[in-house]
Structures are given as structure tokens and as C-alpha cells.
Amino acid sequence: MSNLTPLHRPVRLAVLISGGGTTLANLLTHIAAGELDAEIPLVIASRADCGGIDKARAAGLNCVVLTRREFPSVEDYSRSVFEQCRAARVDLVVLAGFLVLLKIPLDFHLRVMNIHPSLIPAFCGRGMHGRLVHEAVLARGCKVSGCTVHFVDDEYDHGPIILQRPVPVLDDDTPESLAARVFEQECRAYPEAIRLFAAGQLKVNGLRVRIIEGGEVPAPL
């Protein structure tokens, strides 16, 4: 069982990206609006051509590119990622569309979060990301989808679930329209989960996370 400790200061984030950086942009918007008390001293991109790099640099953020193929193993790649995070003195590592599997070191246990565009454990795991998730939801005829924020362990989309936000699946949905509805909830859920972490309101017991009420986190927008 783990209780996370309140920080009483802005939470320092490392944001890890593999694509266009929409989640990074959302976090920056919440920070700028005073709705998330956070700093982003580090962005790590897994590809040199991902659009999120331009967003990070336009915001004046330190952005490091670490491509998986440059390292002989998952362990070596993960070691380099977390060395960068330690050097930047981050409190929390935030996966923002990051598509590379990581091995989480002990000192970052319960200090790495991810958001997935389905209600885990449905439509998740290796190879299930982005449009592929929404195509699978529609093909299965689901009536509800959503997003999940969870702590990261050494498996894809597997760690303790922090928050889930459902959305309806409409009869005329396309992968794009469903993705847009899910992303609206992602934009609310991820900052909320980070606020809960920073305020020490998360109590973790195995795969179960309890949100401790009455803490310092403002009500979600």
C-alpha cells in the first residue's frame, strides 16, 4: 500500500511524446490558465520527426530526442530516459501519446502516468493506440467508450487506474468523431489526475487507487 505525499509546490513534470503533442499542448493550456500548478522542465520525444517537438520548443521547453532504435534493449532505453528525468529533478513522468514500452525503475514507482483512449481493460495493450482503439470500439458495437488515466508499470496499459471518464458511442460515429469526444475528456482527466498526485490525494493498494477526499485539489473544471 502506498500513500503519495503532498508537494506543497508546483509539480515538476517530464512529458514524453511520440506524436503531435496535443496532450502536451493541453497541459500547457491548463498551466497558463492557472488551473494546474505545474512546471515542465523536460520533454522527451521518441522520434525526431514528431510534431510535438515544435510545440515544445515554441513554448520554450527543453526537448530531448531519444529514439528507441539507438539503444540495444528496452532496459538501456529506459535507463537513458530516466537519467534525463532525474537530471531534470522531475516529480512525475507523464506519457503523452508515448508509444515506447518503458521499464520503470524503483525510484519512479508510482511516479509515471499514462492516459489511454479507452476504458481499460477494454481495447488496450500492445498495438492498441490512437485511431486503432476507436476503430475497434466501433467494430465491436460498444455503446460506451472513454479514457483512462493510470500509473504505469512494465506492461502496456496495465498499472493502477486513477481516473476514468466515459463518453457515449453514437450510432453515426466515425473513428474521428469518437476520438474527438474522448479527447475532450482526456483534456479534463489528465490535469485532474496530476493535481490529485501533487496534492497527495492518491492512496494505492495493489491495482486499486482510492482518491482521498478533502485535500488541496480544486474541483475539476
C-alpha positions in Angstrom: 0.0 0.0 0.0 1.3 3.5 -0.9 0.3 7.0 0.0 1.7 9.8 -2.1 2.9 12.8 -0.3 1.6 16.4 -1.0 4.2 18.5 -2.7 3.1 22.0 -1.5 4.7 23.5 -4.6 4.4 23.3 -8.4 4.7 19.7 -9.5 7.7 19.2 -11.9 6.7 17.2 -15.0 8.6 15.3 -17.7 6.3 14.9 -20.7 7.1 12.1 -23.1 5.7 12.3 -26.6 5.7 10.3 -29.8 3.3 12.3 -32.0 1.7 15.7 -32.5 1.9 16.9 -28.9 -1.8 17.6 -28.4 -1.7 16.3 -24.8 1.4 18.5 -24.1 -0.4 21.5 -25.5 -3.4 20.7 -23.3 -1.2 20.6 -20.2 0.4 23.9 -21.2 -3.0 25.5 -21.6 -4.1 24.4 -18.1 -0.8 25.7 -16.6 -1.1 29.0 -18.4 -4.7 29.4 -17.2 -3.7 28.8 -13.6 -5.7 25.5 -13.5 -2.7 23.3 -13.0 0.2 24.2 -10.7 3.0 22.6 -12.6 6.2 23.2 -14.4 7.6 21.2 -17.4 11.4 21.2 -17.2 11.7 18.4 -19.7 10.1 17.0 -22.8 11.4 13.7 -24.3 10.4 12.7 -27.9 10.8 9.2 -29.1 11.0 10.3 -32.8 12.9 13.1 -34.3 10.0 13.9 -36.7 7.1 14.1 -34.2 5.2 17.3 -34.4 5.2 17.7 -30.6 8.8 18.8 -30.8 7.9 22.1 -32.5 5.2 22.7 -29.8 7.6 22.1 -27.0 10.3 24.3 -28.4 7.8 27.1 -29.3 6.8 27.0 -25.6 10.5 27.4 -24.7 10.7 23.9 -23.2 13.8 21.8 -23.1 13.1 18.9 -25.5 15.4 15.9 -25.9 15.0 13.3 -28.7 15.7 9.7 -27.7 14.9 7.2 -30.4 14.4 3.6 -29.4 16.4 2.2 -32.3 19.6 3.9 -31.0 19.5 1.6 -27.9 20.2 -2.2 -27.9 17.4 -3.0 -25.4 14.3 -1.7 -23.6 16.4 -1.6 -20.4 19.1 0.6 -22.0 16.5 2.9 -23.5 14.6 3.2 -20.2 17.8 3.8 -18.3 18.6 6.8 -20.6 15.0 8.2 -20.3 15.0 8.1 -16.5 18.5 9.5 -16.3 17.2 12.6 -18.1 14.2 12.7 -15.7 16.5 12.5 -12.6 18.8 15.2 -14.0 15.7 17.5 -14.5 14.5 16.7 -10.9 11.0 15.8 -12.1 8.4 14.6 -9.6 6.2 12.9 -12.2 6.7 11.5 -15.7 3.7 12.0 -17.9 3.3 9.8 -21.0 1.5 11.9 -23.6 1.0 9.6 -26.6 4.3 8.0 -25.9 4.4 4.7 -27.8 7.6 3.0 -26.5 7.5 0.5 -23.7 9.5 1.5 -20.6 10.9 -0.4 -17.7 10.1 1.6 -14.6 12.9 1.9 -12.1 12.2 1.6 -8.4 12.7 5.3 -7.7 9.9 6.1 -10.2 7.4 3.6 -8.9 4.0 5.4 -8.9 5.7 8.4 -10.5 4.8 7.6 -14.1 1.3 8.2 -15.5 -0.3 7.4 -18.9 -3.6 8.3 -20.5 -5.3 5.8 -22.8 -8.3 6.5 -25.1 -10.5 3.6 -23.9 -11.9 2.3 -20.6 -9.2 -0.1 -19.6 -9.1 -3.1 -19.6 -11.1 -2.8 -22.9 -9.2 -2.1 -26.1 -5.8 -1.7 -24.7 -2.4 -3.3 -24.7 0.4 -3.6 -27.3 -0.6 -2.2 -30.7 -3.8 -0.5 -29.4 -3.3 3.2 -29.7 -4.8 6.2 -31.4 -7.3 5.6 -34.2 -6.9 1.8 -33.9 -8.6 2.0 -30.5 -11.6 3.9 -31.8 -11.9 1.7 -34.9 -12.0 -1.4 -32.6 -14.7 0.2 -30.3 -16.9 0.9 -33.3 -16.3 -2.5 -34.8 -17.4 -4.2 -31.6 -20.6 -2.2 -31.4 -19.8 -0.7 -28.0 -22.3 1.8 -26.5 -19.8 3.5 -24.2 -16.1 4.3 -24.5 -13.9 6.9 -22.8 -10.4 7.5 -21.4 -8.3 6.1 -18.5 -5.5 7.7 -16.6 -3.3 5.1 -14.8 0.0 4.7 -13.2 2.5 2.9 -15.5 4.2 -0.4 -14.7 6.3 -2.6 -17.0 3.3 -3.7 -19.2 1.3 -1.8 -21.7 -1.8 -0.1 -20.3 -1.8 -2.2 -17.1 -0.9 -0.2 -14.0 -3.3 1.0 -11.2 -6.2 3.1 -12.6 -6.5 6.6 -11.3 -9.4 8.1 -13.2 -11.8 7.1 -15.9 -14.2 9.3 -17.9 -16.9 7.7 -20.1 -18.4 9.0 -23.3 -21.4 7.7 -25.3 -20.8 6.0 -28.6 -23.3 7.4 -31.1 -24.9 5.4 -34.0 -23.3 7.7 -36.6 -19.9 7.9 -35.0 -16.7 7.6 -37.1 -13.3 6.9 -35.6 -12.6 10.7 -35.9 -15.8 11.9 -34.2 -15.4 9.3 -31.4 -11.8 10.3 -30.9 -12.7 14.0 -30.6 -15.3 13.2 -27.9 -12.9 11.0 -26.0 -10.1 13.7 -26.3 -12.4 16.3 -24.7 -12.5 14.1 -21.6 -8.8 13.4 -21.8 -8.2 17.1 -21.6 -10.0 17.2 -18.3 -8.9 13.9 -16.8 -5.1 14.2 -17.2 -4.7 17.6 -15.4 -7.1 16.4 -12.7 -5.0 13.2 -12.1 -1.9 15.3 -11.9 -3.5 17.7 -9.4 -4.5 14.7 -7.3 -0.9 13.3 -7.4 0.6 16.7 -6.4 -1.9 17.1 -3.5 -1.1 13.6 -2.2 -4.7 12.5 -2.6 -4.0 9.1 -4.2 -3.8 6.0 -2.0 -2.6 2.9 -3.9 -3.2 -0.6 -2.8 -2.2 -3.2 -5.5 -4.1 -2.3 -8.6 -6.7 -0.2 -6.8 -6.4 3.6 -6.3 -8.5 5.4 -3.8 -8.9 9.2 -4.0 -8.6 10.7 -0.5 -11.3 13.4 -0.2 -10.9 16.8 1.5 -7.4 17.6 0.2 -6.0 20.5 -1.6 -7.1 19.8 -5.1 -9.6 22.3 -6.7 -12.7 20.9 -8.2 -12.3 19.7 -11.8 -13.3 22.2 -14.4 
